[in-house]
Amino acid sequence: MYKFTLYIGSDNESKVLSLNEALTTVSEYFAGFNYSQLKGYWKGEKEDTLKVEVIGNEEDKSRINAMVSKLKRVLKQDCIILETAKHNIAFI
């Protein structure tokens, strides 16, 4: 199993974190995930940041990449950090 962690910053134009739009987009791709709000820095400026964690398998990698592409477009992002880590995870 894999844990995919995304770090999504504020809109590049408005400088506002579009939390509802981001969560709606993620929920279109995955039925379950965790999220938390953080403070981050991008290009030397502090911004509100959304951290999203999704548990998936090898087949979910392409779905994650498609979701990140859509999030970048919808949220007007230069980039979104995607961390992929293989873990020994079980749903019990």
C-alpha positions, 0 to 999 in steps of 0.5 A: 500500500502507498500513502500519497501526501499532497501539499496544496498552497493558496491560489496564486492569483487571490492568495486564498486557500480554496479549501472547499474546491480542493476537498470537492476535487479530491472527493471526486477521485477518492472516497476516503482521505484525511486533511489538515490545514497548515502554514507553508511558504512559497517563493518566500511568502507565508501562505495557508496550505492544505495537506491531504493524505490518501491511502491507495495501491499501485493502481491508484498512482495514475488516479493521483496524478490525474487528480493533481493535474486537475487540482493545479488547474482548478486552484490556479497552482504553479505546482502541488507537492506530491509525496509517495511513500510505500508503507505496510498498511492494512485496513482492519 
